[in-house]
């Protein structure tokens, strides 16, 4: 395994972490009374937009899974539209799952959906950028020993950390501490954000530590 590829992964993850930090700090200079807790829905939109922009930009620059085939402009447009449809479907599916796990069905619909968008941004968007709208490739990556590159391993780690972070973030909500960050969906969105950042940090470190043991099948 080439160390240059690991360095490329590390720098890509650093940019993603920086995008989250900037989405938290920069808006306060332009929006009055902006804060993660006080204007949480605004932060959810800004954070999702920043992470989406950075991920797409990194995909164009880094090209983690380059294709040997040249695709036509029509094919690229079709692929882009499919990615948009898959992302929207992911938001709807996550919204339904979140409701099944106890989120309000009718009340706080906007809050639940924006949280689902954030969760999709941290999970589905990465799959779309690296694997495209290819469900078989998604199943391969998340199956046992399905990773074919360090980017696939990174995708596994960041996705699982994000989902676990969202799940752990729900634990403080029913407690009677009466804290501002217990309002739905603040603790969950903070949990998924911390989980995503943790995954971004853990992935390159884990891959570097296990680089001699990692072997990949040819595509």
BAVEXSE-97469 format. One line per field, with one value per residue (C-alpha): residue in three letters; x, y, z; chain. Coordinates in steps of 0.2 Angstrom, whole numbers, m for minus. Layout:
<sites>
rest <- [ALA, ...]
X <- [X, ...]
Y <- [Y, ...]
Z <- [Z, ...]
kette <- [A, ...]
</sites>
This chain:
<sites>
rest <- [UNK, UNK, UNK, UNK, UNK, UNK, UNK, UNK, UNK, UNK, UNK, UNK, UNK, UNK, UNK, UNK, UNK, UNK, UNK, UNK, UNK, UNK, UNK, UNK, UNK, UNK, UNK, UNK, UNK, UNK, UNK, UNK, UNK, UNK, UNK, UNK, UNK, UNK, UNK, UNK, UNK, UNK, UNK, UNK, UNK, UNK, UNK, UNK, UNK, UNK, UNK, UNK, UNK, UNK, UNK, UNK, UNK, UNK, UNK, UNK, UNK, UNK, UNK, UNK, UNK, UNK, UNK, UNK, UNK, UNK, UNK, UNK, UNK, UNK, UNK, UNK, UNK, UNK, UNK, UNK, UNK, UNK, UNK, UNK, UNK, UNK, UNK, UNK, UNK, UNK, UNK, UNK, UNK, UNK, UNK, UNK, UNK, UNK, UNK, UNK, UNK, UNK, UNK, UNK, UNK, UNK, UNK, UNK, UNK, UNK, UNK, UNK, UNK, UNK, UNK, UNK, UNK, UNK, UNK, UNK, UNK, UNK, UNK, UNK, UNK, UNK, UNK, UNK, UNK, UNK, UNK, UNK, UNK, UNK, UNK, UNK, UNK, UNK, UNK, UNK, UNK, UNK, UNK, UNK, UNK, UNK, UNK, UNK, UNK, UNK, UNK, UNK, UNK, UNK, UNK, UNK, UNK, UNK, UNK, UNK, UNK, UNK, UNK, UNK, UNK, UNK, UNK, UNK, UNK, UNK, UNK, UNK, UNK, UNK, UNK, UNK, UNK, UNK, UNK, UNK, UNK, UNK, UNK, UNK, UNK, UNK, UNK, UNK, UNK, UNK, UNK, UNK, UNK, UNK, UNK, UNK, UNK, UNK, UNK, UNK, UNK, UNK, UNK, UNK, UNK, UNK, UNK, UNK, UNK, UNK, UNK, UNK, UNK, UNK, UNK, UNK, UNK, UNK, UNK]
X <- [0, 7, 9, 5, m13, m15, m9, m21, m35, m29, m29, m46, m53, m44, m54, m70, m67, m62, m79, m88, m78, m81, m100, m100, m89, m91, m110, m109, m100, m114, m130, m136, m138, m132, m127, m128, m141, m150, m152, m150, m161, m150, m134, m141, m144, m127, m117, m126, m122, m104, m100, m109, m99, m82, m86, m91, m75, m64, m71, m68, m50, m45, m54, m53, m60, m55, m64, m54, m69, m73, m91, m101, m109, m126, m120, m113, m130, m139, m127, m129, m148, m148, m137, m149, m163, m154, m149, m167, m173, m160, m167, m185, m179, m169, m184, m195, m182, m180, m199, m199, m186, m197, m196, m212, m223, m232, m224, m206, m207, m195, m183, m183, m181, m166, m158, m161, m153, m138, m137, m138, m125, m113, m117, m126, m117, m100, m106, m113, m97, m85, m96, m110, m128, m122, m132, m121, m105, m113, m118, m100, m91, m102, m101, m88, m70, m79, m66, m56, m46, m42, m56, m69, m62, m64, m81, m85, m78, m85, m103, m103, m96, m110, m124, m117, m115, m133, m139, m129, m135, m153, m149, m150, m166, m178, m168, m176, m160, m170, m155, m157, m147, m160, m172, m176, m165, m150, m142, m144, m137, m122, m120, m120, m108, m96, m97, m93, m78, m72, m73, m64, m50, m50, m51, m33, m25, m33, m28, m10, m8, m15, m7, 4, m11, m23, m24, m37, m44, m43, m58]
Y <- [0, 17, 30, 43, 36, 37, 55, 59, 51, 61, 78, 74, 70, 86, 97, 88, 92, 110, 112, 107, 119, 133, 130, 132, 148, 158, 161, 170, 184, 186, 181, 189, 179, 163, 148, 129, 128, 144, 143, 125, 122, 136, 127, 110, 118, 127, 112, 100, 112, 115, 96, 92, 106, 100, 82, 85, 96, 83, 70, 80, 84, 68, 55, 41, 28, 33, 25, 19, 22, 39, 43, 55, 71, 63, 49, 61, 71, 55, 49, 66, 65, 47, 53, 67, 55, 43, 56, 62, 44, 42, 57, 50, 33, 40, 51, 36, 26, 41, 42, 23, 25, 38, 55, 65, 59, 76, 88, 94, 87, 100, 97, 78, 80, 92, 80, 66, 77, 79, 61, 57, 70, 61, 44, 42, 57, 49, 33, 43, 52, 37, 23, 32, 27, 8, m2, m17, m8, m1, m19, m25, m11, m14, m33, m43, m41, m31, m16, m15, 1, 12, 23, 9, 6, 24, 24, 10, 18, 35, 28, 17, 31, 43, 31, 26, 44, 48, 33, 38, 56, 51, 44, 61, 67, 58, 62, 76, 87, 101, 107, 117, 104, 91, 99, 88, 85, 95, 80, 68, 80, 84, 66, 62, 76, 71, 53, 58, 69, 54, 43, 55, 55, 36, 30, 36, 32, 14, 11, 18, 6, m9, m5, m20, m32, m24, m33, m29, m39, m33, m25]
Z <- [0, m5, 9, m4, m5, 14, 14, 1, 12, 27, 19, 11, 29, 36, 23, 29, 47, 43, 33, 49, 60, 47, 46, 65, 66, 50, 50, 67, 58, 45, 54, 70, 85, 76, 87, 85, 99, 97, 78, 76, 61, 52, 57, 51, 34, 33, 39, 27, 13, 18, 19, 3, m6, 1, m3, m21, m23, m16, m27, m42, m37, m28, m39, m26, m38, m56, m70, m85, m97, m104, m101, m112, m106, m106, m95, m83, m82, m80, m66, m57, m58, m51, m37, m33, m33, m22, m10, m8, m6, 8, 17, 16, 22, 36, 41, 42, 52, 64, 67, 70, 83, 93, 84, 83, 68, 65, 77, 73, 55, 48, 62, 59, 40, 42, 54, 41, 28, 39, 42, 24, 20, 32, 25, 9, 1, 3, m5, m20, m22, m21, m28, m38, m39, m39, m26, m29, m26, m9, m4, m9, 2, 17, 16, 25, 17, 3, 3, m12, m7, 8, 2, 4, 22, 25, 19, 31, 46, 44, 40, 55, 66, 60, 63, 80, 85, 80, 90, 106, 104, 107, 125, 134, 126, 139, 154, 165, 165, 156, 146, 130, 120, 124, 113, 98, 87, 94, 104, 90, 77, 88, 91, 72, 69, 83, 76, 58, 64, 75, 59, 49, 62, 66, 48, 41, 58, 58, 40, 43, 58, 48, 31, 31, 35, 23, 6, m8, m21, m39, m46]
kette <- [A, A, A, A, A, A, A, A, A, A, A, A, A, A, A, A, A, A, A, A, A, A, A, A, A, A, A, A, A, A, A, A, A, A, A, A, A, A, A, A, A, A, A, A, A, A, A, A, A, A, A, A, A, A, A, A, A, A, A, A, A, A, A, A, A, A, A, A, A, A, A, A, A, A, A, A, A, A, A, A, A, A, A, A, A, A, A, A, A, A, A, A, A, A, A, A, A, A, A, A, A, A, A, A, A, A, A, A, A, A, A, A, A, A, A, A, A, A, A, A, A, A, A, A, A, A, A, A, A, A, A, A, A, A, A, A, A, A, A, A, A, A, A, A, A, A, A, A, A, A, A, A, A, A, A, A, A, A, A, A, A, A, A, A, A, A, A, A, A, A, A, A, A, A, A, A, A, A, A, A, A, A, A, A, A, A, A, A, A, A, A, A, A, A, A, A, A, A, A, A, A, A, A, A, A, A, A, A, A, A, A, A, A, A, A, A, A, A, A]
</sites>
